Amino acid sequence: MGGDGGYFYLGSYQENGNSIRAVVDAAPFIQGYASVFRTVGRPFRLKLEATLTDESHAVAQGHVEGIPNLKLGLKLTRRA
């Protein structure tokens, strides 16, 4: 769960050894707000594949569903 200045984020993940697959749904809560992916006022879904680097960190790659040429890389940190 999370969010930014104009979108809510809610997702789930599956862990298999050092691999993680995640799906994150993003929904706007401010009309006309542009997401970091340049979507404006519409929900979108992120699909991610990650590898754990230690107990609290992972590196991931993914894309916005329906826009496969828009790829992203992430460094993830477990906070809880």
N, C-alpha and C positions, 0 to 999 in steps of 0.2 A: 504494500500500500504506500501511496505517496502522492506527490503532486508538485506543481510549479505555480507560477502566477496566474494561470488560466485553465489548467487541465488537472483532472484527477487521474491517478494511475492505480490500477488494481490488477494483480497477476497471480499466476501460479507457476510452479516449477516441478520438475521431476529430476531426481538425482540418481545417477547410476555410476558408482565408483567415483572417479574424479570428473565425470562429465555431468553437465546440467543442461536441460532444455527448459526454456521458459517462454511463456506467452504473457504479454502485458497489454491490457486494454486501457486506452486513454480516452477520456471523454471531457469535452470542454464544459466549463461552468461560467465562462464569461463570453458573451456573444461577440464575435468578430476578433477574438484573440488568436494570434498566429502562434502555432506550436513551434518547437525547435525544428520540426520537419517541414515547416511552411504550409501545414494544413491550417485552414482557417474555419473555425466553427463547426468542425465535423470530427466524429470519433475515428480512431484508428487503432490498429493492433500491431504490436511489435512481436517478432519471433526471434528468439535468441538461442544461441548454443554457446556454452561456456565450459572452461576447464579450470578446475580448482588448482591454485598454485600453492596454497597452504590451507590451514583450517579456517582462516578468515578472509581469504582473498581469491578472486577468480578473474580471468580475462574472458571476454565474450565478443562474439561477432553476431550480427543480425541484420534484419531489414524490416521495413514497414510492409505489412501484408498488402499485396496489390501494387506495390511499388518496389519490385525486387532490385532495381538498379540504384535505389537509395539505401546504401549499406552504412553500417555504423560499427564502431569498435568501442568497447567499454572496459573499464577497470572497476571491478565490484568489490565492496568491502562489507562484510557482515557486521552489523552494529548491535545485534541482540543475541 
